[in-house]
Amino acid sequence: MSKSKRLVITDDFKKEAVRLIAASGRTISQVATGLGVGLRH
């Protein structure tokens, strides 16, 4: 069984994600899926 690598998310990545949410009118979940990241619950 192999361990999965943890995704490193930079501040620039986070800023771009917030910009996409604000500018696109898409939900957080839609943008997260589009960026290839999941939401933690």
Buried (B, 14 or more C-beta within 10 A) or exposed (E): EEEEEEEEEEEEEEEEBEEBBEEEEBEEEEBBEEEEEEEEE
